[in-house]
């Protein structure tokens, strides 16, 4: 699927996920917008995860996909995302985040084996000089490092957790690159961005994180 790109991702955690069990997943299309002649469409999806036997609501997920080759007749025009305003000051934390040159192959073990991420010829067909890292891999790596920095505070009186995280993918990451995760702590939550310094590329924008008390 070289013409389909991951546009954004969000997660809200409602209850702790058990190590094993049976889940029920409920997905729906939230919206679809036209991006203009020859530019395809923008598809928004939502998914709710429940415990199959008990109905416990574990998480809410949201995602947008840029379908670059799919026009949708009659769909409303897409508007430019307004995004979250990053504070006009230096970030409170800047965290280097390295990625493995084999990151795409490792992430493919989750089931996403889109050749865009592993086959140079497919990447070239999509307009990229090399296979790009899955958006969800970049998102997960940033979430893990953000949680380590913000929640695993030695000696903290209250143990906290990552309650929600969302962001928009604004440029691709290539496996093996090092990211810079910039975090701003605000009263209403944590804002974040991720960039690849060596290319001066902003790769995740409009980032928001909610820190909550551990379950």
C-alpha positions in Angstrom: 0.0 0.0 0.0 2.5 2.6 -1.1 -0.2 5.2 -1.5 -1.6 5.0 2.0 0.3 6.9 4.8 -0.4 7.1 8.5 -1.4 10.7 9.3 -1.9 10.8 13.1 -2.5 8.5 16.1 -4.1 8.9 19.5 -4.6 6.7 22.5 -6.5 7.1 25.8 -6.1 4.4 28.4 -9.1 3.7 30.6 -8.1 0.6 32.5 -4.9 -1.6 32.8 -4.6 -4.2 30.1 -4.1 -7.7 31.5 -1.2 -9.9 30.4 -3.6 -12.3 28.8 -7.3 -12.6 28.0 -9.8 -12.0 25.2 -10.4 -8.6 23.7 -13.4 -7.2 21.7 -12.5 -4.4 19.2 -15.1 -2.1 17.9 -14.0 0.1 14.9 -15.8 2.8 13.0 -15.2 5.4 10.3 -15.4 8.9 11.9 -15.0 11.0 8.8 -13.6 11.2 5.3 -12.5 14.3 3.5 -11.3 15.2 0.0 -7.7 16.6 -0.2 -8.1 18.1 -3.7 -7.7 16.9 -7.3 -5.0 14.3 -7.5 -4.3 14.3 -3.8 -6.7 11.6 -2.6 -8.6 11.7 0.7 -8.1 11.8 4.5 -9.8 9.0 6.4 -10.4 9.2 10.2 -11.0 6.0 12.2 -11.8 5.3 15.9 -11.5 2.0 17.8 -12.6 1.0 21.2 -11.0 -2.0 23.1 -13.1 -4.0 25.6 -12.6 -7.1 27.6 -14.7 -9.7 25.8 -16.1 -11.5 28.9 -16.6 -8.6 31.3 -17.0 -5.6 29.0 -14.3 -3.6 30.8 -13.3 -0.6 28.6 -9.5 -0.7 28.2 -8.7 2.0 25.7 -9.9 4.4 23.0 -7.7 4.7 19.8 -8.0 7.3 17.0 -6.1 7.5 13.7 -6.1 9.3 10.4 -4.8 7.9 7.1 -3.8 9.8 4.1 -5.1 7.9 1.1 -3.1 9.6 -1.6 -4.6 7.6 -4.6 -8.2 7.5 -3.5 -10.6 10.3 -4.3 -14.1 10.1 -2.7 -16.8 11.7 -4.8 -18.9 14.1 -2.8 -16.7 14.1 0.3 -16.3 17.5 2.0 -13.0 19.3 1.5 -10.3 18.8 4.1 -9.2 21.8 6.1 -5.7 22.4 7.2 -5.2 21.1 10.8 -5.0 23.8 13.4 -2.9 21.8 15.8 -1.8 22.5 19.3 0.3 25.6 20.0 3.7 24.7 21.3 4.8 27.1 24.1 6.9 30.0 23.0 9.9 29.0 25.1 12.6 26.4 25.2 11.4 22.8 26.0 11.7 21.6 29.6 13.2 18.3 28.4 15.0 17.3 25.2 15.5 13.5 24.9 17.6 11.8 22.3 15.8 8.8 20.9 17.8 6.4 18.7 16.2 3.9 16.3 17.6 0.7 15.0 18.4 0.2 11.3 16.3 -3.0 11.7 13.4 -1.1 13.3 11.0 -1.6 10.4 11.7 -5.4 10.2 11.1 -5.7 14.0 7.9 -3.7 13.9 6.7 -5.8 10.9 6.4 -8.7 13.4 3.3 -7.0 14.8 1.6 -7.8 11.5 2.1 -4.6 9.5 4.2 -5.9 6.6 3.5 -3.1 4.2 6.5 -3.3 1.7 6.7 0.5 1.9 8.7 0.0 5.1 11.1 -2.7 3.8 11.3 -2.9 0.0 13.3 0.0 -1.6 11.4 -0.4 -4.9 8.1 0.2 -3.2 9.4 3.1 -1.3 10.7 4.7 -4.5 7.3 4.2 -6.1 5.8 6.1 -3.3 8.3 8.9 -3.7 10.7 8.1 -0.8 14.5 7.7 -1.3 14.5 4.6 1.0 12.0 2.5 3.1 10.4 4.6 5.9 9.7 3.6 9.5 6.1 2.8 10.4 4.4 5.8 11.9 3.2 3.6 14.8 6.8 2.5 15.4 7.9 6.2 15.7 4.8 6.9 17.9 5.5 3.9 20.2 9.2 4.8 20.6 8.3 8.4 21.5 5.6 7.2 24.0 8.1 4.8 25.7 10.8 7.5 26.1 8.2 10.1 27.2 6.8 7.8 29.8 10.3 7.0 31.1 11.1 10.7 31.5 7.8 11.8 32.9 6.5 8.9 34.9 9.5 7.0 36.2 10.8 9.6 38.6 13.0 8.1 41.3 11.7 8.9 44.8 8.4 10.3 43.6 5.6 10.2 46.2 3.0 9.4 43.6 3.5 6.8 40.9 2.2 8.1 37.6 1.4 6.7 34.2 0.9 7.8 30.6 -2.9 8.2 30.4 -3.1 9.5 26.9 -0.8 10.4 24.0 -1.6 11.8 20.5 0.3 13.4 17.7 0.4 14.0 13.9 3.1 12.5 11.6 4.5 15.4 9.6 7.5 13.8 7.9 8.9 10.3 7.6 11.6 8.7 9.8 14.2 6.4 8.2 15.3 3.4 10.3 18.6 4.1 12.1 18.0 7.8 12.5 18.2 9.5 15.9 15.2 11.6 17.0 15.0 14.5 19.4 11.9 14.4 21.6 11.1 17.9 23.0 8.7 18.1 25.9 7.0 21.1 27.4 5.2 20.7 30.7 2.1 22.8 31.0 -0.8 23.0 33.5 -3.1 21.3 31.0 -0.7 18.5 30.1 2.5 17.9 28.3 3.1 19.2 24.7 5.7 17.5 22.6 7.4 17.4 19.2 9.9 15.0 17.6 12.4 15.9 15.0 15.4 14.4 13.2 18.2 17.0 13.8 20.5 15.7 11.1 17.9 16.6 8.5 16.2 19.4 10.4 13.0 17.5 9.9 10.0 17.8 12.2 8.5 14.3 12.2 5.8 14.5 14.9 3.8 17.7 15.6 0.8 18.6 17.6 1.8 16.2 20.3 -0.1 16.0 23.6 0.4 13.8 26.6 -1.7 13.3 29.7 0.0 12.1 32.8 -2.3 10.4 35.4 -2.0 8.6 38.7 -1.1 4.9 38.3 -3.9 2.4 38.5 
